[in-house]
Amino acid sequence: MQVNSIPTTAYTDQKPGTSGLRKKVKTFKQKGYLENFVQAIFDAIPEHKGTTLILGGDGRYYNLPAIQIILRMAAANDFKKVIVGQHGILSTPAASAIIRKYKAIGGIILSASHNPGGPDEDFGIKFNSANGGPAAEKITDKIYTYSKNIFRYLIINSDKINLDEPGTQSLGKMQVEVIDSVSEYAELMNGLFDFSKIKSLLDNDFSMIFDAMHAVTGPYAKEIFENRLGAAKGSVWNAKPLPDFGGGHPDPNLTHAKKLVDAIMTDNGPDFGAASDGDGDRNMILGRNCFVSPSDSLAVMTANADKIPGYAKGLKGVARSMPTSLAVDRVAEQLNIPCFETPTGWKFFGNLLDADMITLCGEESFGSGSSHIREKDGLWAILFWLNLLAETKKSVADIMKEHWDRFGRNYYTRHDYEAIDASKAAALIEQLRSRLPEIKTSEWSEYKVQDCDDFEYIDPVDNSSSSQQGIRILFDNGSRIVFRLSGTGTVGATLRIYIEKYEGNPDKQDMDTQIALQGLIRIAEDLTGIKQNFERSAPDVIT
């Protein structure tokens, strides 16, 4: 087959320092747009010739056409083999595991994570390196440079590859192997958790609901929870991946998974509930009338890792992103293991995992994971909790109460203001940055500022630095407020405000979170002027 070198100047607008690109579907469908970014990836890894690439996505709109284009480009760029998920489906955690298992040079994952899908919604593409994790900045910087200077892309003409049946096909000189990623991922989980013990739990009048939100984890959850572990048929909701996620927003939080929350958060609800997001790397954990914050989930998993077969030998250490609450820090201190505070972004955990300095890690944005792969893993976290429930024979609420009695409670919330004017949001952060000396001497009733800064991280593995990672205000009673802009959306900017207060007295640990934090919430609103400056009466999402 002839390799076509197509002249092009359709430059993409990837953000510097990011491993991927998220835009509206209509943007990706522009002539040469997807092709240019893919070619920039291939050009940034010149050692790719004769190697294996992993490819798949979360099933959102434009997933299948994009896969066919990338396959033809991979053949033109002299890859030896591309391994693709059956039906084009490949969760982000499964992609990481398969990259590592098959010793691939990396993988292209098609997803916009928890963002909505459909013809008028979002699409995304990112590159994961040979360790299975998001590409390091030295690679993403190369991709960014190539994407701004591209003049051609390489592609062959061919018929479509059949993605519906496992097996090997030829595309020019390249092999395309379609695999059942569901079985491969399920076997990995079976090696970490006690499936027989979980099955006994589910056989013993224990009820659960998992909401796949019409996203990628549906087939994985059906196979693991219902087929292998014996959960009642119908325990997995919205199991079929749909290009528009059924019109929903595939973000597993209290706002977007409301039907699940309403079913679980009652005195007569099922024993356990959980959800995952668009590409399967996030999780939400619920017990009967009990919501487990992601920060608390990481702390509980750290405190109880020795009860899980895959972690029974102990933990090397633990890491959390800077905005994540300090709950896990208190556990790590008692266990006498290292606890690292990193910027937001899984690549920072990847460095620590590759250096064997940590075993567990997590972010407050409903993401947690371990050394088994180099991505956060939604179903892994859910299986961890099910294994813990089976081992302890306690409810989610009981586990949380015992944890707070032992370590104290970190009341914690995140207020998201979405799709705000990007320039105004940047100006707000810059204004806060300039006011740090003034804020450092401030005092509000019981809250006296102990310190404040713009978080900077020095990586203990490679000594690289990352600055301006979020404004932190630390109070002398252990409370915190953090301000940070998020780049996960495709319209405007999202201002995230993280608010935290520690309570060590068990008699004061049963307050409603928003009530417990109302004083700090007022301070945050006062510092930002969010209601006046952005005409917002309330956050779009509260978690």
KETOR-298120 format. One record per residue: x, y, z of N, C-alpha, C in turn; residue in three letters. Coordinates in steps of 0.05 Angstrom, whole numbers, plus 5000, padded with zeros to 4 digits. Each point is the difference from the previous one (the first is absolute). Example, Ala and Ser with C-alpha at 12.3 -4.5 7.8 and 13.67 -1.06 7.14 Angstrom:
REM KETOR-298120
526448865156498250245000501850245000ALA/499350214986501650245001498550225014SER/
This chain:
REM KETOR-298120
501749765000498350245000501750255000MET/499150204985501650254998499750175025GLN/502350115009499950195022499750284988VAL/497950135009499450274991501050215020ASN/501650194990500950225016498350244994SER/498250075018498050214995501050275010ILE/500450204983500850265009497850125018PRO/500850135022498050115018501150235016THR/498350185008500750225018497850045021THR/498349795004497850035019501049955028ALA/501350205011501349975027497949965022TYR/500649825018498349955023500850205022THR/498350025020500650195022500049855027ASP/501849815001500649865025501250195021GLN/499249965025501250175021502749895007LYS/502050185003502749915008500049845026PRO/501649795001500249855025497949795004GLY/498049974981497949805003500649774981THR/499049765008500649764984497849964979SER/498050174998497949954982498750254990GLY/497849964986498550224987497149955003LEU/498550205011497149975003498750244986ARG/498249944981498650214986497249894993LYS/498450174988497449914990500449824977LYS/498149814996500149824977500350144974VAL/498650224997500150154975502850114994LYS/501550065021502850084996501749774990THR/499649775012501649774992499449914972PHE/497550054991499249924973500950194978LYS/501350225008501250174980502149854984GLN/500350074975501949874982502850015012LYS/501249775005502849995009500450045029GLY/497950075016500550075028500849765016TYR/498449785000500849765015502649894989LEU/500249994973502449894988502550155008GLU/499950265002502450155007500949945028ASN/498149975019500849955027501249725003PHE/498849814986501049725001502849994987VAL/500450144978502650014988502150135018GLN/499150205015501850135019500949815022ALA/498149825008500749805020502149814988ILE/499549904976501849814988502850134995PHE/500050254991502650134995501550055026ASP/498650035022501350055026501349755012ALA/499249774989501349755010501249854976ILE/502250114990501249894975500849705002PRO/500449905025500849725003497649814997GLU/497750104991497649834998500049804978HIS/501750034980500049824977500649725008LYS/498249814991500449725007499049925027GLY/498550185013499049955028497049955000THR/499049955024497149965004498750245013THR/497650074991498450225011497449895009LEU/498950115022497449925011498050234992ILE/497649924993498050204990497249925008LEU/498550205009497249965007498950255014GLY/497449995006498850235013497549935016GLY/498650215009497849965019497349974986ASP/500049994973497549954985498450244994GLY/501150245007498450244994499950064970ARG/498350184992499650084972502750074987TYR/500549894977502450034983502249815008TYR/499549835019502149805009500849824977ASN/498049884987500649804979501350124975LEU/498950234989501450124977502950085007PRO/500450105024502850085008501849765001ALA/499149775010501649765001500949914972ILE/498150014981500749914973502150194987GLN/499850265006502050194989502749945013ILE/500149965026502549965014501349744992ILE/498449794995501149754990501450044973LEU/498850144982501250054974502550175002ARG/500050185019502450165004502249845013MET/499349835019502149835013501349824980ALA/498549894981501149834979502050174983ALA/499250244993501750184984502550085015ALA/499950005026502350095017501749765010ASN/499649774987501749775005499949875027ASP/497650015013499749845024499849714991PHE/501049825017499949714994497249895006LYS/498850105022497449895009498550215016LYS/497349994997498250165017498049815013VAL/499950015026498049845015497750185007ILE/497549924992497650165003498049865017VAL/498650145017497849885016497749934982GLY/498749775006497749914984497950215000GLN/498850054976498050204996501150285003HIS/502750025001501350265004499950095029GLY/499149835018499650075029502549925016ILE/501050195015502349955017500050215022LEU/499549915024500050195023502950105004SER/500250235012502750115005501749815018THR/498849905022501649815017500849754984PRO/498249894984500649764984502250074980ALA/499950234988502150084981502750015014ALA/500150115024502550015014501149715006SER/498249835008500849725007500949864975ALA/498750044977500849864975502650114989ILE/500450265002502650114992502349865015ILE/499649975026502149885016500349704995ARG/497749864996500149714996501449934973LYS/499350154979501149944974502650154993TYR/501050155020502550154997499950174975LYS/497750144997499750184977501550265004ALA/500550144978501450265003498250215012ILE/497549945000498150195012497249944989GLY/498250195006497249964991498650264995GLY/498250004981498350234994497249945011ILE/499150175018497449965013498250234991ILE/497749924989498050194990497950055021LEU/500150225013498050065021500350295008SER/497750115009500050265013499249965029ALA/500749765011499649935028497150035008SER/499450185019497350025012498350214985HIS/501150124978498550204985497749874984ASN/497850144994497849894984500949924972PRO/498549824988500649904973497650054982GLY/500649994974497950044979501050174978GLY/498550034978500950154977500850295007PRO/498750125020500550285007501650025026ASP/501049785009501450005026503049954996GLU/501249875019503049995002501249744990ASP/502450034990501649774992502950065010PHE/501549795004502750045010501949784990GLY/502550065001502149804992502550065017ILE/501249785011502450045015501949774996LYS/502550055005502149804997501149915027PHE/500049745005501249885023502649864993ASN/502150035016502649904994500349705007SER/502349894997500549715003499549915028ALA/500150185020499549915027497049975005ASN/498350084981497149985003498850265009GLY/501550205007499050245011500050234980GLY/498750235007500150244983502850084994PRO/500550084976502750074991501250225017ALA/502649975005501550205016500250264984ALA/500650225014500150264987502050024978GLU/502249855002502150014979498849904974LYS/498149815001498749904976497750184991ILE/498450095019497850184993501050264989THR/502350105009501150244989500849964971ASP/501149764994500749934972497449994983LYS/497949875010497549994985499050274995ILE/500050175020499150284997501650144978TYR/502649985001501750134980499449904972THR/499849744997499449894973497250084991TYR/498150015018497350074992499850294990SER/501950175009499950284991501650044974LYS/501549804992501850044977499549794978ASN/497949855002499649784982499550094971ILE/501049854981499650084972498949764984PHE/499949765012498949774985499249785020ARG/498349824992499549765015500049774981TYR/500549765011500349764984497649825005LEU/498949894978497649835002499949814975ILE/498849775004499649824977497049994994ILE/499349924975497249954993499449715005ASN/497849945013499349725005497049985007SER/499049765000497349955010500150015031ASP/497650025012499850015029500849735012LYS/501350015023500649765015497549925016ILE/499549745001497749895016500850005029ASN/498750165016500750015029498149845018LEU/498249854987497949875016500849725009ASP/502049874988500849735007502949995008GLU/500749875022502849975007501549854978PRO/502550074996501649874980502050194987GLY/501649894982502150164988499450054970THR/500450244991499650084972502550154991GLN/500350034974502250154988499150264989SER/501750205004499550274988502750094988LEU/500349954974502650044988501949805012GLY/502350095009502049835013499549975031LYS/498050155010499450005028497949805008MET/500349895024497949825011498250175018GLN/497449934999498050125018498849775016VAL/500450005026498849795017497850115017GLU/497649894996497750095016499849815024VAL/499950115024500049835024497650055018ILE/499349815016497950025020501350125025ASP/500050265002501350135023498649965026SER/497449934998498449955025501149765015VAL/500549784986501149765013502850055011SER/501650154985502850055009499950175026GLU/498350205001499850175023498949855024TYR/498049834995498849845022502149825013ALA/501749884984502049825010502050155018GLU/500750254991501850175016498750055028LEU/497450075000498750055026499849755017MET/499649774987499949755015502649945014ASN/502250104990502649955013500550185023GLY/498450225003500450195022498149965023LEU/497649914993497849995020499149715004PHE/498749955023499049745007497249974988ASP/499849914975497549984986498149815015PHE/501149785011498249815013498750125025SER/501550165014498950135024497950214993LYS/500550154978498150204991497449864990ILE/500449774986497749854990498349905024LYS/501349915021498549925024498450235012SER/501250234999498550245010497550054983LEU/500450004974497750064982497949775000LEU/500849765008498149785002498450015026ASP/500850185018498849995027498250245006ASN/498050044982498050215003501350285001ASP/502350034987501350264998499250124973PHE/498950245000499050124975501950234992SER/500450024974501750224990498850104973MET/500850254994499450124974502550134990ILE/500749954975502150144986498950144976PHE/500450264998499050164978502350054981ASP/499949874976502150044980499550254983ALA/497850135004499350264987500249994970MET/499449764988500149964971502850064989HIS/502049955016502850064993501649744998ALA/502650034999501749774992500049775020VAL/499550055026500249785019497749805000THR/497950064985497749825000500749714994GLY/501449944978500749724994501949885021PRO/501950165011501849905021498449935025TYR/498250185008498449965024498249774998ALA/498749964977498249774997501649745003LYS/502349994988501649755001501049955029GLU/501050215013501249965026497849975022ILE/498250195002498150005022497849794997PHE/498849984977497849824996500949724992GLU/501849984981500749734990502049865018ASN/502050145009502149865016499550005030ARG/498850225010499650035029497249945010LEU/498249974981497349915007498150215010GLY/500650254995498050215007497449954984ALA/497850085012497449954987499950134973ALA/498749864981499750114973498550275002LYS/501050194986498950275002501450185020GLY/502049885014501550175019501650214986SER/500849954975501550194984498050164984VAL/499750265006498250184986501550124976TRP/498450064979501050154977502649884989ASN/499849734996502449854993501050034972ALA/498250084982500850014971501350274994LYS/502650004991501250254992498550134976PRO/499450255003498650144978501650254992LEU/499950074974501650224990499450275014PRO/497650035011499350255014499649955030ASP/500949765010499649935028497150025009PHE/498249944981497250015007499050285005GLY/501450204991499250275005500950105028GLY/501449845015500950075026502850125000GLY/500850075024502750115005501649795015HIS/501849864987501349765013502150075020PRO/499150145021501850095022498949895026ASP/501449815013498849875023500250175025PRO/498150195003499950175024497150025009ASN/499650145022497350025012498050154982LEU/501050164981498350154983499249844975THR/501949884987499549874974499249715002HIS/500349885024499149735004497750005020ALA/498250194996497950055020498149775005LYS/499349854978498249775003501249795019LYS/502649954996501449815017500150105029LEU/500750265003500150125027497349985014VAL/497950064986497349995012499349715008ASP/500949814985499449725007501649905024ALA/502450105003501749905022499850165026ILE/499650264997500150175023497450015016MET/499049775007497649975016500549775020THR/498350005021500349795021499449724989ASP/498449994978499349744989501349944973ASN/502150144994501449974974501749744999GLY/501149954977501849774998502450045018PRO/501549785005502350015018502350164989ASP/500250004973502450124988499350114973PHE/501250234994499650124973502650124990GLY/500350014974502450114988499450084972ALA/501850174989499850094972502750064990ALA/500250004973502550074987499450204978SER/502150104987499750224981500349914971ASP/500250204982500149944971502149794992GLY/502450045010502249814991500849805022ASP/498650005022500449795020502150055021GLY/501250245001502250035019499150135026ASP/497550085002499150135025497949825014ARG/499550065026498149845015498650175021ASN/497549925006498650115023499149775017MET/500450025026499449785019497750105018ILE/497949835003497850065017499349755016LEU/499150055025498849785016497150095006GLY/498549835012497350075007500050265017ARG/498850214988499950265013502750115008ASN/502049944984502850095006501550054975CYS/501050254996501750074978502950015010PHE/501849864985502850005007501450204982VAL/501150215012501550194983502549874989SER/500950074976502449884988502450025018PRO/500350235015502250035018499949805022SER/497649965012499749805021500449724989ASP/499149954976500449744988502949924998SER/501750194991502949944999501149945028LEU/499150165020501049965027499149735011ALA/497549924995499049745010501549774986VAL/500550024974501449794986502949975010MET/501250235006502749995011500149875027THR/498050075017499949895027499449705000ALA/498749904979499149725000501349834978ASN/502150104988501249854977500949725007ALA/500849975025501049735009497849794999ASP/497650084998497749814999499449904971LYS/501450114981499649944971502349834990ILE/499549774987502249824992502250144985PRO/499350174980502150134984501850195015GLY/499250085025501650205015500649905028TYR/499749745004500349895027502950035011ALA/501950034982502850025009500750285009LYS/498150194998500550275010500450194977GLY/500050265006500250224981502750135001LEU/501150064976502550154998499650295010LYS/497750104993499450285007497350074986GLY/499250255003497550094988500450284990VAL/498450084980500250274990497250114995ALA/499750265002497450144994500750254985ARG/498150094984500350264987499650225021SER/501250234995499950225019497250075009MET/498050024982497350085009498649795016PRO/500949754999498849785015500350055030THR/498049925016500250065029502349865013SER/500650095024502349905015499349745016LEU/497749884994499149765015502149784998ALA/501049954976501949784996502750065013VAL/500750265003502450075014500149895029ASP/497650025013499849915028500449705002ARG/498949864980500349714999502949924996VAL/501250134980502849944993501950055024ALA/499450215015501650065024499849785020GLU/497649895005499749785019501249744990GLN/499949964974501249764988503050024997LEU/501050245003502950064997500949934972ASN/498450104980500849974972500150284987ILE/501650044979500150264987497350084988PRO/499550275001497650114987500950244983CYS/499549994974500950214982497750174991PHE/500450264998498150194990500950104972GLU/498449944980500850074972498150194987THR/500750124978498050154984497949814990PRO/497750114991498049844987501049904973THR/499549754994501049874976501349735006GLY/499149794988500849735007502949954992TRP/501250164982502849954992501950045024LYS/499250175019501750045024500049755017PHE/497749875003499949755014501649784985PHE/499950014973501549814984502949995006GLY/501250235004502950025007500549855026ASN/498350065020500449875026499549704999LEU/498049924985499549714997502349864986LEU/500950124978502349884985502549975018ASP/500350195018502349995018499649835024ALA/497649875002499349825022500050145027ASP/499150264999500050165025497250005012MET/497949934985497349995010498649754989ILE/497849935013498349784991497250104993THR/498950185016497350114996500250304994LEU/498050104985500050294995497150084993CYS/499550265002497350094994499750304998GLY/497850084986499350284997497250045011GLU/499450245008497350065011497949994978GLU/500850014975498150004978499149724992SER/499449845021498949734997501949814985PHE/502650045005501949824988501949875020GLY/500449744999501949875017501249764985SER/502349925008501349784986502349895016GLY/501549824987502349875013502149924981SER/501949855009502349924984499449804978SER/497549904999499449804980499950114972HIS/499450264997500250144974501050285005ILE/499950174980501050275003497850214993ARG/497549925006497750184997498349965025GLU/498250195005498049955020498149794989LYS/498649865018498549774991497449985016ASP/497750064987497550015013499049735011GLY/500049794983499149745009501849885021LEU/502650054998501949915020499350105028TRP/499350265002499350125026497449885010ALA/498249944983497449885008500449725010ILE/501749854986500649735009501550005027LEU/501750205004501550035025498050025023PHE/498050174996497950045021498449755004TRP/499249874978498549755004501649795015LEU/502549974993501849815014500250085030ASN/500250265006500150095028497449945015LEU/497850044987497449945012499749705005LEU/501049844981499849715003501849915023ALA/502350125003502049925020499150085028GLU/498950245003499350115026497249935009THR/498349944980497149945005498750245014LYS/500950244992498950255011498850164977LYS/498350195007498850174980501950234993SER/499450134978501650234992500050225022VAL/497650055011499750205021501649925025ALA/500049755007501549915024503050044995ASP/500949934976502950034994500850295002ILE/498350184989500650285001500150115029MET/498149925016499950095028502449915016LYS/500849744996502349905014502650144991GLU/500150074974502350144989500250285013HIS/497850145001500050275012500649995029TRP/499049805014500649985029503049965005ASP/501249864981502949945004501850234990ARG/499450114977501850204988498950295001PHE/497550045008498850264998498750034972GLY/498450214998498550054975500950254986ARG/500649994975500650244984497550074984ASN/498550185011497750104984501150134975TYR/498849944977501250084975497950034978TYR/500250214984498250044978501550144977THR/498949964976501050154977497750144986ARG/500350264995498050164987501050074972HIS/498649914980500750044972498350224987ASP/501350204989498650204984500949964971TYR/498249894983500749904974499550214978GLU/501449974978499650154975500050305006ALA/501850105017500250295004502050114981ILE/499950264995501850134981502949945007ASP/501549884982502749915006501850235007ALA/499850234987501850225006499350125028SER/497550015007499250105026501049805022LYS/499749744994500949815020503050025004ALA/501550024979502950035002500850255016ALA/498450224995500650255014499449975030ALA/497949845006499449965029502349855014LEU/501049794987502349865012502450185003ILE/500550164980502350185001499750205022GLU/497550105004499550195021500549875028GLN/499149755003500549865025503049965005LEU/501449944978502949965002501350255009ARG/499250234990501250255008499350095028SER/497849895011499150075027501149825022ARG/501649804992501049815020501350135024LEU/501750204997501250135024497950115019PRO/497950124988497950125016498349785013GLU/499449794985498349785011501549865023ILE/502649994999501649865020499650115028LYS/499350255001499650135027497150035007THR/498249874985497150035004499049825022SER/497650075010498849845021497050044998GLU/498549775001497150014999498949845024TRP/499150145021498849875023501949785010SER/499249744998501749785011502149924980GLU/500050124976501949914979502250214997TYR/502449935009502350174997501949874981LYS/500950154980501749894979502849945012VAL/500849764995502749915009502050044978GLN/499249944975501750034977498350004975ASP/501150104978498649984974502150014978CYS/499549874977501949994979498749924974ASP/501650004979499249894974501649744997ASP/498749775002501449755004502049944978PHE/502549935008502149924982501049725008GLU/500549834981500849725005502749944988TYR/501749895016502649904990499849695000ILE/500149884976499749714998502349865013ASP/499649835020502249865014501449794982PRO/498849934978501249804982501950134980VAL/499050204985501750124979500850295005ASP/499250105024500750275008498850224983ASN/498049934983498650204984498250175018SER/499450244991498350175017497450084984SER/497950045015497450084990499050235018SER/499750234988499250235017497150094993SER/499050195017497350114997497949794997GLN/499949815019498249774998497550045017GLN/499650235012497650065015500650175025GLY/498250195005500350175023499049865025ILE/501849975020499449875025499950205023ARG/497949995016499850165025499749805023ILE/502050005017500249815022499550155026LEU/498149905016499250135026501349855023PHE/500250135022501549895022498649785015ASP/497449954993498549785013499949764982ASN/501649994978500049774982498250024977GLY/498550224998498250044978501550104975SER/498749974976501250094976497950104980ARG/500850194983498550074977502050004976ILE/499249884978501749994976498450104976VAL/501350164984498750104975501649904977PHE/498649904980501449894976498250014976ARG/501250064977498649984974500349724989LEU/497949894989500149744987499950034970SER/501549834986500050014971498649774987GLY/498249865015498749764988497650064983THR/499050245001497750074983500950104973GLY/498050044982500750104973498850274995THR/498550115020498850264997500750165025VAL/501350234996500750175023501949865019GLY/499850075026501749895020498349915024ALA/501049815015498749925025501650095024THR/498850165017501350085025499349805021LEU/502049875012499449815021501150115027ARG/498249995020500750095027499849765018ILE/502249935013500149775018500150115029TYR/498349895017499750105027500149775020ILE/501650035021500649775018500350105029GLU/498949835018500250065029500349745015LYS/501949985018500549765015498550005026TYR/498849775007498649975026500949745013GLU/501450025022501049775014498149895021GLY/498050155008498249925021497749834988ASN/499849745007497949834989497250105004PRO/499650165022497350105006499250234981ASP/501950094984499450224981500449924971LYS/499949744995500749904973497549924984GLN/497650065010497649924985498550234989ASP/501350234997498750234988499849974970MET/498050144987499950024971502550154991ASP/501349904978502550124991499850294994THR/497950084985499750284991499650185024GLN/498649905021499650165024502650025016ILE/501549785002502550015014502050194988ALA/499850044973501950164986498950284993LEU/497750085009498750244991501750255005GLN/501550005023501750235005502250034980GLY/501349784993502150004980498950064972LEU/497649914994498750054974499650304997ILE/499250145021499650294999502750144995ARG/502149905013502650124996500949974971ILE/499549774988500849954972498450194981ALA/497450035006498450174983500850295003GLU/500850085024500950275005502650064985ASP/501949805000502550044987499850024970LEU/498149854988499750004971498050194989THR/498150085017497850164990498449864978GLY/499949735002498949844979497150084993ILE/498450065020497250064994499750274985LYS/501650195008499850264987501550014974GLN/502549914999501650024976499249824978ASN/498749775006499349814979497049955000PHE/498550155016497149985000499149715004GLU/501249875019499249725007498850005028ARG/497649895002498849995026500949765016SER/500949794986500949765013501849844981ALA/501649815011501749844982498249834982PRO/501149934977498649824981500049715011ASP/502249925013500249735012501350035027VAL/498849865020501149985027500649715006ILE/502449945007500749725008501550015026THR/
